[in-house]
Every structure is written in C-alpha cells, then in structure tokens.
Amino acid sequence: VRKLLIQTFGFAHILRERFMEWRSSLVANMLLILAVIAVGACGGGSNVASVGSGGTGTVSASTYNVGTVTGFGSVFVNGVRFEDSGASVSDEDGARSRNDLKLGMVVKVQGSIDASGTATASSFSFDSELLGPVTAINTASKTLTIIGQKVVADASTVFDNSLPQGLASVQTGQVLEVHGFLNASTNELQASLVELKSNPDRFKISGNVSNLQSASKTFQIGLESISFAGLNATDIAPVLANGVLVKVRLAPSAPGTGGTWTAARLRNSHGDVDNSDKAEVEGLVTSITSTALFSVSGVTVDA
C-alpha cells in the first residue's frame, strides 16, 4: 500500500508539472497574440483579430494588389493565391461574375492576409486599356496598331480563344480589347491579354493628355485628337491638364471632322488606390520626378 501511495503521488506530481508548463505556454502565446494586435492598433493600421466559424482567433492584414491574373484554382495575382469564394467581381460598368476573370487580365484585388499567409479576396475589379479597330499589323515586330496606339503582343501575351493562332489570327478591321501595361512616354501598350470583340458599345484609349485646348475642348493622346465638348462635369473624373494619365471612353464610330474622336467619358487611368496594410502594384514606370518620387501605372510612389 505504501509503495502504491508513493507511485500515485509521483504521478500526480508529474501531472501538476505538465499542467503548469502548459499553462505557462498558453499565457505566453496569448501575450504574443495580444502584442501583435497591439502593434497593429498602435500603428494606426487596420489589423484586426477575428474569430472565424471554427472559433480560432487569427490576425489579418488588409491587402491591395494590382497585377495580372496568372492562374486559377482560386485566383493567382502577382504570385499570390487568393481564396475567391466570397469575392465580388466588377468592371467599369458594374457587377460581373467570377467566370469573367481571364488569364492575362490586369485586376485590382482587395482582401486580407492572415497570420498563416492565407490570402482571401473580398473583391476583384478589372478594366482594359484599349478597345477599338485594328488599323495595322506587323507580325515581324509582333506589334499591331489600334486607335493610333502601338500594341506589343509578344510571347508573354495571352490571346482569347477566338484568336487561336495568336497574332497570326488578327486581321485589319477587327475590333480588339487589350489588357496590359501602358508606357505612356512612348504611347505603347504591352499587352497581357487580347480579346476579339463584336459590336462594342464604346471604344477606349489610355494615355497622357497633350496639346490641351480649353477653348475648343480638345486634347491629344499620341497623334489622336479627342473632343470632350459634349461632356458634363460628372463625366470628367480627373482635372484635365497636359501630362495627366487618363482613360477615355469613345463613341464607337469613326473620327469626325478633322479626324477627331468624340469622348463619352474621361477618368484617371489608374483609378483610386485604397489604404491597406500591405500593397503591391505591378506595372511600368510612367513618370520620374526624382529618385525618391516616381509613378507606376499612374500611381505615385514615395520612395
């Protein structure tokens, strides 16, 4: 009996030691989690601790990404895999479906990334840079021209299924929609996706404003003249000035008198950039003020 009592006491003592170790570890981990939350709060960011349906507390950070869609099975943007089951999808005209997302599209993703690195998208939005009839094709240089703008369609470009041979399937007069990255200084568009369109309700062009004429309400993008005389203030999002990067919706018809296109809407090419804890923007450098201040796809970067 004495031996049994000693063994029982020893076992209870071991249990008590294990419990104390576990409790200390739990307290330490809770303090670590609270410290991470406190850092997010003190920094003025939007880090939040959330409890999911499984009851597990996680620390998440808001994220904003702009880049090309490189894969599906969820959606991959800039190499990041975004869970998309609850995400909304939209373009410049409003709500779209998940099936409207395509490889090569340039999209803006808003969402969150938790402590494990899992990214969850809350919304996807996309918009092309150029839409209009093809006026010239150069298969040797892998370029084509749409509304006076040169489009580079090389090995990295994704072509829609309606263009099975890629650039070799393109014909003069076809109406194409192009997603990609604009080099505004050369008025060239590096295409990431090219789609064939039939009977579009508008054309579109992006670029830097030049030769702005306030009296006649015209300006140029490259060599193309554009009139905004028929627009009211709600149709013009940016403050128009020479050098401003804009995206212009055009009436889907040939240029009028003097070869001037008619603008149906004007807005900033890059749109609004929301505050986030983490952000990544893919694109071409569109302006350089100094080594500490430049723009990527029209988004100003303080370096």
C-alpha contacts under 8 A as a table, 3 or more apart, distances in Angstrom:
res1	aa1	res2	aa2	distance
1	V	4	L	5.07
1	V	5	L	6.20
2	R	5	L	5.14
2	R	6	I	6.30
3	K	6	I	5.17
3	K	7	Q	6.30
4	L	7	Q	5.12
4	L	8	T	6.10
5	L	8	T	5.05
5	L	9	F	6.08
6	I	9	F	5.14
6	I	10	G	6.14
7	Q	10	G	5.03
7	Q	11	F	6.20
8	T	11	F	5.15
8	T	12	A	6.21
9	F	12	A	5.12
9	F	13	H	6.10
10	G	13	H	5.04
10	G	14	I	6.30
11	F	14	I	5.12
11	F	15	L	6.28
12	A	15	L	5.04
12	A	16	R	6.18
13	H	16	R	5.08
13	H	17	E	6.28
14	I	17	E	5.10
14	I	18	R	6.19
15	L	18	R	5.11
15	L	19	F	6.09
16	R	19	F	5.07
16	R	20	M	6.21
17	E	20	M	5.15
17	E	21	E	6.25
18	R	21	E	5.11
18	R	22	W	6.15
19	F	22	W	5.09
19	F	23	R	6.05
20	M	23	R	5.07
20	M	24	S	6.12
21	E	24	S	5.19
21	E	25	S	6.17
22	W	25	S	5.09
22	W	26	L	6.08
23	R	26	L	5.04
23	R	27	V	6.15
24	S	27	V	5.19
24	S	28	A	6.13
25	S	28	A	5.10
25	S	29	N	6.16
26	L	29	N	5.17
26	L	30	M	6.14
27	V	30	M	5.08
27	V	31	L	6.15
28	A	31	L	5.12
28	A	32	L	6.22
29	N	32	L	4.96
29	N	33	I	6.26
30	M	33	I	5.11
30	M	34	L	6.13
31	L	34	L	5.01
31	L	35	A	5.95
32	L	35	A	4.99
32	L	36	V	6.29
33	I	36	V	5.17
33	I	37	I	6.32
33	I	59	V	7.99
34	L	37	I	5.03
34	L	38	A	6.02
35	A	38	A	4.97
35	A	39	V	6.15
36	V	39	V	5.15
36	V	40	G	6.42
36	V	59	V	7.86
37	I	40	G	5.17
37	I	41	A	6.27
37	I	47	N	7.04
37	I	48	V	6.82
37	I	49	A	6.68
37	I	59	V	7.18
38	A	41	A	4.98
38	A	42	C	5.95
39	V	42	C	5.15
39	V	43	G	6.07
40	G	43	G	5.28
40	G	44	G	6.68
40	G	45	G	5.77
40	G	46	S	6.93
40	G	47	N	5.15
40	G	48	V	7.52
41	A	44	G	5.41
41	A	45	G	6.27
41	A	46	S	7.32
41	A	47	N	6.88
42	C	45	G	7.75
45	G	276	S	7.67
45	G	277	D	6.20
46	S	61	A	6.82
46	S	62	S	6.77
46	S	276	S	7.44
46	S	277	D	6.71
47	N	59	V	6.94
47	N	60	S	5.79
47	N	61	A	4.90
47	N	62	S	6.93
47	N	277	D	7.34
48	V	59	V	5.94
48	V	60	S	5.88
48	V	61	A	7.08
49	A	57	G	6.46
49	A	58	T	5.55
49	A	59	V	4.61
49	A	60	S	6.54
50	S	57	G	5.62
50	S	58	T	5.57
50	S	59	V	6.57
50	S	60	S	7.57
51	V	54	G	7.65
51	V	55	G	5.53
51	V	56	T	5.54
51	V	57	G	4.58
51	V	58	T	6.50
52	G	55	G	5.37
52	G	56	T	5.96
52	G	57	G	6.86
52	G	58	T	7.88
53	S	56	T	7.72
58	T	114	D	6.46
58	T	115	A	6.44
59	V	114	D	5.52
59	V	115	A	5.44
60	S	112	S	6.11
60	S	113	I	5.34
60	S	114	D	3.95
60	S	115	A	6.07
61	A	112	S	5.28
61	A	113	I	5.29
61	A	114	D	6.28
61	A	276	S	7.87
61	A	277	D	5.78
61	A	278	K	7.13
62	S	110	Q	7.55
62	S	111	G	5.75
62	S	112	S	4.24
62	S	113	I	6.47
62	S	276	S	5.26
62	S	277	D	5.21
62	S	278	K	6.37
63	T	109	V	7.86
63	T	110	Q	5.85
63	T	111	G	5.32
63	T	112	S	5.14
63	T	113	I	6.75
63	T	276	S	5.37
63	T	277	D	5.97
63	T	278	K	4.71
63	T	279	A	5.52
64	Y	108	K	7.21
64	Y	109	V	5.69
64	Y	110	Q	4.81
64	Y	111	G	6.73
64	Y	274	D	7.35
64	Y	275	N	7.98
64	Y	276	S	6.12
64	Y	278	K	6.40
64	Y	279	A	4.59
64	Y	280	E	6.42
65	N	77	V	7.54
65	N	78	N	7.65
65	N	108	K	5.66
65	N	109	V	5.03
65	N	110	Q	6.66
65	N	279	A	5.56
65	N	280	E	4.76
65	N	281	V	5.77
66	V	77	V	7.63
66	V	78	N	7.67
66	V	106	V	6.99
66	V	107	V	5.68
66	V	108	K	4.47
66	V	109	V	6.34
66	V	280	E	6.24
66	V	281	V	4.64
66	V	282	E	5.84
67	G	77	V	5.81
67	G	78	N	5.60
67	G	106	V	5.18
67	G	107	V	5.69
67	G	108	K	6.83
67	G	281	V	6.32
67	G	282	E	4.98
67	G	283	G	7.39
68	T	77	V	5.69
68	T	78	N	6.53
68	T	103	L	7.53
68	T	104	G	5.37
68	T	105	M	5.31
68	T	106	V	4.27
68	T	107	V	6.13
68	T	192	S	7.48
68	T	282	E	7.90
69	V	75	V	6.97
69	V	76	F	5.71
69	V	77	V	4.86
69	V	78	N	7.43
69	V	102	K	6.91
69	V	103	L	5.13
69	V	104	G	5.21
69	V	105	M	5.51
69	V	106	V	6.44
69	V	107	V	6.99
70	T	75	V	7.80
70	T	76	F	5.48
70	T	77	V	6.02
70	T	78	N	7.48
70	T	79	G	7.39
70	T	103	L	5.75
70	T	104	G	6.38
71	G	74	S	7.93
71	G	75	V	5.94
71	G	76	F	4.95
71	G	77	V	7.60
71	G	103	L	6.51
72	F	75	V	4.65
72	F	76	F	6.16
74	S	81	R	6.54
74	S	82	F	5.84
74	S	83	E	5.18
74	S	84	D	5.71
74	S	85	S	7.84
75	V	81	R	5.76
75	V	82	F	5.25
75	V	83	E	6.77
75	V	84	D	6.68
76	F	79	G	5.80
76	F	80	V	5.29
76	F	81	R	4.46
76	F	82	F	6.06
77	V	80	V	5.29
77	V	81	R	6.70
77	V	82	F	7.56
77	V	107	V	7.88
78	N	282	E	7.50
80	V	119	A	7.39
81	R	118	T	7.85
81	R	119	A	6.44
82	F	118	T	7.60
82	F	119	A	4.89
82	F	120	T	5.04
82	F	121	A	5.63
83	E	118	T	7.96
83	E	119	A	6.22
83	E	120	T	4.59
83	E	121	A	5.92
84	D	87	A	5.10
84	D	120	T	6.41
84	D	121	A	5.43
84	D	122	S	7.34
86	G	121	A	7.47
86	G	122	S	6.50
87	A	121	A	5.60
87	A	122	S	4.34
87	A	123	S	4.74
87	A	124	F	6.93
88	S	95	A	7.66
88	S	96	R	7.91
88	S	97	S	7.66
88	S	98	R	7.72
88	S	122	S	6.38
88	S	123	S	4.59
88	S	124	F	6.17
89	V	95	A	6.01
89	V	96	R	5.21
89	V	97	S	5.75
89	V	98	R	6.15
89	V	123	S	5.81
89	V	124	F	4.76
89	V	125	S	5.71
90	S	93	D	7.50
90	S	94	G	5.31
90	S	95	A	4.28
90	S	96	R	4.77
90	S	97	S	7.48
90	S	123	S	7.93
90	S	124	F	6.40
90	S	125	S	4.77
90	S	126	F	6.65
91	D	94	G	5.47
91	D	95	A	6.59
91	D	96	R	6.74
91	D	125	S	5.32
91	D	126	F	5.01
91	D	127	D	5.72
92	E	126	F	7.38
92	E	127	D	6.27
96	R	100	D	6.61
97	S	100	D	5.50
97	S	101	L	7.73
98	R	101	L	5.84
99	N	102	K	7.68
101	L	105	M	7.07
102	K	105	M	5.72
103	L	158	V	7.01
103	L	193	L	7.35
104	G	157	T	7.25
104	G	158	V	5.82
104	G	179	H	7.40
104	G	180	G	7.90
104	G	192	S	4.94
104	G	193	L	4.82
105	M	126	F	7.16
105	M	128	S	7.87
105	M	179	H	5.88
105	M	180	G	7.32
105	M	192	S	6.65
105	M	193	L	5.95
106	V	126	F	6.21
106	V	127	D	7.23
106	V	128	S	7.58
106	V	179	H	6.31
106	V	180	G	6.34
106	V	192	S	7.63
107	V	124	F	6.43
107	V	125	S	5.56
107	V	126	F	4.55
107	V	127	D	7.30
108	K	124	F	5.66
108	K	125	S	5.22
108	K	126	F	6.33
109	V	121	A	6.45
109	V	122	S	7.60
109	V	123	S	5.84
109	V	124	F	4.78
109	V	125	S	6.76
110	Q	121	A	5.77
110	Q	122	S	5.70
110	Q	123	S	5.37
110	Q	124	F	6.73
111	G	119	A	7.21
111	G	120	T	5.53
111	G	121	A	4.16
111	G	122	S	4.72
111	G	123	S	6.79
112	S	119	A	5.71
112	S	120	T	5.40
112	S	121	A	6.55
112	S	122	S	7.76
113	I	116	S	7.93
113	I	117	G	5.76
113	I	118	T	5.43
113	I	119	A	4.28
113	I	120	T	6.31
114	D	117	G	5.40
114	D	118	T	5.56
114	D	119	A	6.71
115	A	118	T	7.44
121	A	124	F	7.31
127	D	179	H	7.34
128	S	131	L	7.51
128	S	177	E	6.79
128	S	178	V	5.78
128	S	179	H	4.47
128	S	180	G	7.23
129	E	177	E	7.84
129	E	178	V	6.05
129	E	179	H	5.50
129	E	180	G	6.67
129	E	181	F	7.81
129	E	182	L	7.65
129	E	204	K	7.00
129	E	205	I	6.13
129	E	206	S	5.68
129	E	247	K	7.26
130	L	146	I	7.69
130	L	177	E	5.77
130	L	178	V	5.15
130	L	179	H	7.00
130	L	203	F	7.53
130	L	204	K	5.05
130	L	205	I	4.71
130	L	206	S	6.51
131	L	146	I	7.57
131	L	175	V	7.02
131	L	176	L	5.67
131	L	177	E	4.30
131	L	178	V	6.27
131	L	202	R	7.88
131	L	203	F	4.97
131	L	204	K	4.71
131	L	205	I	6.59
132	G	146	I	5.94
132	G	147	I	6.35
132	G	175	V	5.03
132	G	176	L	5.70
132	G	177	E	6.74
132	G	203	F	5.13
132	G	204	K	6.59
132	G	252	P	7.88
133	P	146	I	5.76
133	P	147	I	6.90
133	P	172	T	7.54
133	P	173	G	5.31
133	P	174	Q	5.37
133	P	175	V	4.12
133	P	176	L	6.31
134	V	137	I	7.60
134	V	144	L	7.06
134	V	145	T	5.80
134	V	146	I	4.78
134	V	147	I	7.45
134	V	171	Q	7.22
134	V	172	T	5.05
134	V	173	G	5.06
134	V	174	Q	5.60
134	V	175	V	6.18
134	V	176	L	7.06
135	T	144	L	7.63
135	T	145	T	5.61
135	T	146	I	5.92
135	T	147	I	7.46
135	T	148	G	7.97
135	T	172	T	5.50
135	T	173	G	6.27
136	A	144	L	5.44
136	A	145	T	5.03
136	A	146	I	7.50
136	A	172	T	6.18
137	I	142	K	7.99
137	I	143	T	6.15
137	I	144	L	4.25
137	I	145	T	6.48
137	I	170	V	7.89
137	I	171	Q	7.63
137	I	172	T	7.09
138	N	141	S	5.68
138	N	142	K	5.82
138	N	143	T	5.23
138	N	144	L	5.88
139	T	142	K	4.65
139	T	143	T	6.43
139	T	144	L	7.99
139	T	167	L	6.97
139	T	168	A	7.19
140	A	143	T	7.87
142	K	152	V	6.10
142	K	153	A	5.53
142	K	154	D	5.77
142	K	167	L	7.30
143	T	150	K	6.60
143	T	151	V	5.37
143	T	152	V	4.62
143	T	153	A	5.71
143	T	154	D	7.84
144	L	150	K	5.83
144	L	151	V	5.25
144	L	152	V	6.86
144	L	153	A	7.63
145	T	148	G	5.90
145	T	149	Q	5.38
145	T	150	K	4.61
145	T	151	V	5.92
146	I	149	Q	5.25
146	I	150	K	6.66
146	I	151	V	7.35
147	I	205	I	7.37
147	I	224	E	7.35
148	G	222	G	7.21
148	G	223	L	6.78
148	G	224	E	6.40
149	Q	187	N	6.15
149	Q	188	E	6.15
149	Q	189	L	7.37
149	Q	222	G	7.30
150	K	187	N	6.86
150	K	188	E	4.91
150	K	189	L	6.29
151	V	188	E	5.80
151	V	189	L	4.77
151	V	190	Q	6.05
151	V	191	A	6.38
152	V	188	E	7.19
152	V	189	L	6.10
152	V	190	Q	4.94
152	V	191	A	5.81
153	A	156	S	7.54
153	A	157	T	5.54
153	A	167	L	7.11
153	A	190	Q	6.75
153	A	191	A	5.43
153	A	192	S	7.69
154	D	157	T	5.53
154	D	191	A	7.83
156	S	192	S	6.76
157	T	191	A	5.75
157	T	192	S	4.57
157	T	193	L	5.65
157	T	194	V	7.40
158	V	166	G	7.95
158	V	192	S	5.88
158	V	193	L	4.64
158	V	194	V	6.38
159	F	162	S	7.95
159	F	163	L	6.07
159	F	164	P	7.30
159	F	166	G	5.60
159	F	167	L	7.99
159	F	193	L	5.71
159	F	194	V	4.90
159	F	195	E	6.29
160	D	163	L	5.51
160	D	164	P	7.22
160	D	193	L	7.33
160	D	194	V	6.05
160	D	195	E	4.89
160	D	196	L	6.89
161	N	164	P	5.41
162	S	195	E	7.51
162	S	196	L	6.47
163	L	166	G	5.38
163	L	167	L	7.59
163	L	169	S	5.31
163	L	170	V	6.93
163	L	195	E	7.66
163	L	196	L	7.18
164	P	169	S	6.68
165	Q	168	A	5.36
165	Q	169	S	5.08
166	G	169	S	5.53
166	G	170	V	7.18
167	L	170	V	5.32
170	V	174	Q	7.19
171	Q	174	Q	5.80
174	Q	196	L	7.38
174	Q	197	K	7.84
175	V	196	L	6.19
175	V	197	K	5.46
175	V	198	S	6.66
176	L	194	V	6.65
176	L	195	E	5.56
176	L	196	L	4.70
176	L	197	K	5.51
177	E	194	V	5.82
177	E	195	E	5.12
177	E	196	L	6.41
177	E	197	K	6.62
178	V	191	A	6.22
178	V	192	S	7.51
178	V	193	L	5.79
178	V	194	V	4.69
178	V	195	E	6.48
179	H	191	A	5.79
179	H	192	S	5.60
179	H	193	L	5.05
179	H	194	V	6.53
180	G	189	L	6.53
180	G	190	Q	5.49
180	G	191	A	4.40
180	G	192	S	4.60
180	G	193	L	6.63
181	F	189	L	5.73
181	F	190	Q	5.22
181	F	191	A	6.67
181	F	192	S	7.58
181	F	283	G	5.84
181	F	284	L	6.33
181	F	297	S	7.13
182	L	187	N	7.13
182	L	188	E	6.02
182	L	189	L	4.41
182	L	190	Q	6.23
182	L	206	S	7.69
182	L	207	G	7.45
182	L	284	L	6.87
182	L	286	T	7.99
182	L	297	S	7.04
183	N	186	T	5.76
183	N	187	N	5.75
183	N	188	E	5.24
183	N	189	L	5.97
183	N	190	Q	7.55
183	N	284	L	6.39
183	N	285	V	7.59
183	N	286	T	6.33
184	A	187	N	4.67
184	A	188	E	6.64
184	A	207	G	5.51
184	A	208	N	6.02
184	A	245	L	7.75
184	A	286	T	6.14
185	S	188	E	7.94
185	S	208	N	7.91
185	S	286	T	6.98
187	N	207	G	6.67
187	N	221	I	7.96
187	N	222	G	6.19
191	A	194	V	6.82
197	K	200	P	6.56
200	P	203	F	7.19
200	P	252	P	7.12
201	D	251	A	7.70
201	D	252	P	6.22
202	R	249	R	6.44
202	R	250	L	5.69
202	R	251	A	5.29
202	R	252	P	4.58
203	F	249	R	5.88
203	F	250	L	4.84
203	F	251	A	6.14
203	F	252	P	5.15
204	K	247	K	7.22
204	K	248	V	5.62
204	K	249	R	4.58
204	K	250	L	5.52
205	I	247	K	5.88
205	I	248	V	5.41
205	I	249	R	6.80
205	I	250	L	7.70
206	S	221	I	7.60
206	S	245	L	7.34
206	S	246	V	5.69
206	S	247	K	4.27
206	S	248	V	6.16
206	S	269	S	6.67
207	G	221	I	5.66
207	G	222	G	7.53
207	G	245	L	5.40
207	G	246	V	5.66
207	G	247	K	6.66
207	G	269	S	7.79
208	N	221	I	5.91
208	N	222	G	7.79
208	N	242	N	7.28
208	N	243	G	5.17
208	N	244	V	5.34
208	N	245	L	4.35
208	N	246	V	6.22
209	V	212	L	6.91
209	V	219	F	6.40
209	V	220	Q	5.86
209	V	221	I	5.58
209	V	240	L	7.68
209	V	241	A	6.66
209	V	242	N	4.89
209	V	243	G	5.13
209	V	244	V	5.46
209	V	245	L	6.39
209	V	246	V	7.01
210	S	219	F	5.91
210	S	220	Q	5.09
210	S	221	I	6.27
210	S	222	G	7.68
210	S	241	A	7.85
210	S	242	N	4.82
210	S	243	G	6.21
211	N	219	F	5.30
211	N	220	Q	5.83
211	N	242	N	6.74
212	L	217	K	7.49
212	L	218	T	5.99
212	L	219	F	4.24
212	L	220	Q	6.92
212	L	241	A	6.85
212	L	242	N	6.13
213	Q	216	S	5.70
213	Q	217	K	5.49
213	Q	218	T	5.23
213	Q	219	F	6.00
214	S	217	K	4.80
214	S	218	T	6.89
216	S	227	S	7.91
216	S	229	A	7.31
217	K	227	S	5.89
217	K	228	F	5.61
217	K	229	A	5.23
218	T	225	S	6.86
218	T	226	I	5.47
218	T	227	S	4.33
218	T	228	F	6.02
218	T	229	A	7.29
219	F	225	S	5.83
219	F	226	I	5.46
219	F	227	S	6.69
220	Q	223	L	6.25
220	Q	224	E	5.37
220	Q	225	S	4.51
220	Q	226	I	5.83
221	I	224	E	5.41
221	I	225	S	6.78
221	I	226	I	7.65
224	E	259	G	7.82
224	E	260	T	7.12
224	E	261	W	7.59
225	S	259	G	6.87
225	S	260	T	4.79
225	S	261	W	6.16
226	I	260	T	5.29
226	I	261	W	4.65
226	I	262	T	5.83
226	I	263	A	6.37
227	S	230	G	7.74
227	S	260	T	6.49
227	S	261	W	6.13
227	S	262	T	5.12
227	S	263	A	5.83
228	F	231	L	5.52
228	F	262	T	6.57
228	F	263	A	5.22
228	F	264	A	7.50
230	G	263	A	7.61
230	G	264	A	7.68
231	L	234	T	7.98
231	L	235	D	5.87
231	L	236	I	7.19
231	L	263	A	7.48
231	L	264	A	6.74
231	L	265	R	7.03
232	N	235	D	5.57
232	N	236	I	7.00
233	A	236	I	5.37
233	A	237	A	7.74
234	T	237	A	6.86
235	D	264	A	7.51
235	D	265	R	4.99
235	D	266	L	6.00
235	D	267	R	7.72
236	I	239	V	7.67
236	I	265	R	6.25
236	I	266	L	4.71
236	I	267	R	5.82
237	A	266	L	6.05
237	A	267	R	4.43
237	A	268	N	6.46
238	P	246	V	7.66
238	P	266	L	7.38
238	P	267	R	5.50
238	P	268	N	5.60
240	L	244	V	6.72
241	A	244	V	5.72
245	L	268	N	6.37
245	L	269	S	5.77
245	L	298	G	6.49
246	V	266	L	6.78
246	V	267	R	5.65
246	V	268	N	4.65
246	V	269	S	4.47
247	K	266	L	5.99
247	K	267	R	5.53
247	K	268	N	6.00
247	K	269	S	4.70
248	V	263	A	6.43
248	V	264	A	7.42
248	V	265	R	5.79
248	V	266	L	4.74
248	V	267	R	6.69
249	R	263	A	5.85
249	R	264	A	5.32
249	R	265	R	5.03
249	R	266	L	6.49
250	L	261	W	6.80
250	L	262	T	5.67
250	L	263	A	4.53
250	L	264	A	5.21
250	L	265	R	7.18
251	A	261	W	7.45
251	A	262	T	5.75
251	A	263	A	6.34
251	A	264	A	6.05
254	A	261	W	7.26
255	P	258	G	7.76
255	P	259	G	4.85
255	P	260	T	4.93
255	P	261	W	4.49
255	P	262	T	7.17
256	G	259	G	5.38
256	G	260	T	5.25
256	G	261	W	6.22
256	G	262	T	7.62
257	T	260	T	6.08
263	A	266	L	7.23
267	R	271	G	7.54
268	N	271	G	5.32
269	S	297	S	7.99
269	S	298	G	6.89
270	H	297	S	6.53
270	H	298	G	5.69
270	H	299	V	6.58
273	V	299	V	7.86
276	S	279	A	6.39
281	V	296	V	7.51
282	E	296	V	7.55
282	E	297	S	7.91
283	G	296	V	5.71
283	G	297	S	5.38
284	L	296	V	5.50
284	L	297	S	5.66
285	V	288	I	7.56
285	V	294	F	7.30
285	V	295	S	5.70
285	V	296	V	4.40
285	V	297	S	6.26
286	T	294	F	7.71
286	T	295	S	5.49
286	T	296	V	5.52
286	T	297	S	5.70
286	T	298	G	6.10
287	S	294	F	5.56
287	S	295	S	5.17
287	S	296	V	7.40
287	S	298	G	7.75
288	I	291	T	7.39
288	I	293	L	6.46
288	I	294	F	4.31
288	I	295	S	6.51
289	T	292	A	7.71
289	T	293	L	5.42
289	T	294	F	5.54
290	S	293	L	5.09
290	S	294	F	6.59
291	T	294	F	7.27
291	T	303	A	7.26
292	A	302	D	5.99
292	A	303	A	4.37
293	L	300	T	7.21
293	L	301	V	5.81
293	L	302	D	4.99
293	L	303	A	5.71
294	F	300	T	5.83
294	F	301	V	5.40
294	F	302	D	6.98
294	F	303	A	7.72
295	S	298	G	5.38
295	S	299	V	5.05
295	S	300	T	4.22
295	S	301	V	5.46
296	V	299	V	5.10
296	V	300	T	6.56
296	V	301	V	7.15
